[in-house]
Amino acid sequence: MQDLSRAQKFYGDLFGWTYTDIPSVCPETGKVMESKVVLFTKGVTHGSFVKVEKDHHLSPAKFPYNEEKGVQSVTVTIIVESVDETLKAVEKAGGEVYM
C-alpha cells in the first residue's frame, strides 16, 4: 500500500487534502483487509483514490510498452487558481506533467 500512501502525501502536500481510509472486509471471514479506497476532502471538495495494479491504468497511446491495448486512461479535473503555478508545484514535488 506504499504507492497509495505516497499518493496521499503528494496530493495532500500539493492541495491540502485530508484522507479517510475505507477498510475492505472479507465477506467470508469478516477479516479487515488492506484498504483499496481512500476518500479525500478539503472544504466542499470530495473525491477518492482507488488502488490499481501497476501499469494497468496507463493509456497505451502514451505508454506503448503497455501491451494491453484495451486499457484506457482516466481524465481527472482539478480546479486551481493558477495552472502555471500548480504545474510548477507538481514538478517541484516530484510529479510529472504530460501534455
Backbone hydrogen bonds, N-H to C=O, Kabsch-Sander energy under -0.5 kcal/mol:
donor,donor_aa,acceptor,acceptor_aa,energy
5,S,1,M,-2.1
6,R,2,Q,-2.3
7,A,3,D,-2.1
8,Q,4,L,-2.5
9,K,5,S,-2.3
10,F,6,R,-2.9
11,Y,7,A,-2.7
12,G,8,Q,-2.2
13,D,9,K,-2.9
14,L,10,F,-2.3
15,F,11,Y,-2.9
16,G,12,G,-1.9
17,W,11,Y,-0.8
18,T,41,T,-2.4
20,T,39,L,-2.2
22,I,37,V,-2.2
24,S,33,M,-0.9
26,C,31,K,-2.7
30,G,26,C,-2.6
33,M,24,S,-3.8
36,K,22,I,-0.5
37,V,22,I,-0.7
38,V,49,F,-2.2
39,L,20,T,-2.9
40,F,47,G,-2.4
41,T,18,T,-2.1
42,K,45,T,-2.0
45,T,42,K,-2.3
47,G,40,F,-1.9
49,F,38,V,-2.7
51,K,36,K,-2.6
56,H,53,E,-1.9
62,K,59,S,-0.6
63,F,59,S,-2.2
66,N,63,F,-2.3
67,E,65,Y,-1.1
69,K,67,E,-1.6
71,V,68,E,-1.9
76,V,74,V,-0.5
86,T,82,S,-2.2
87,L,83,V,-2.7
88,K,84,D,-1.8
89,A,85,E,-2.1
90,V,86,T,-2.6
91,E,87,L,-2.1
92,K,88,K,-2.5
93,A,89,A,-1.9
94,G,91,E,-1.4
95,G,90,V,-2.9
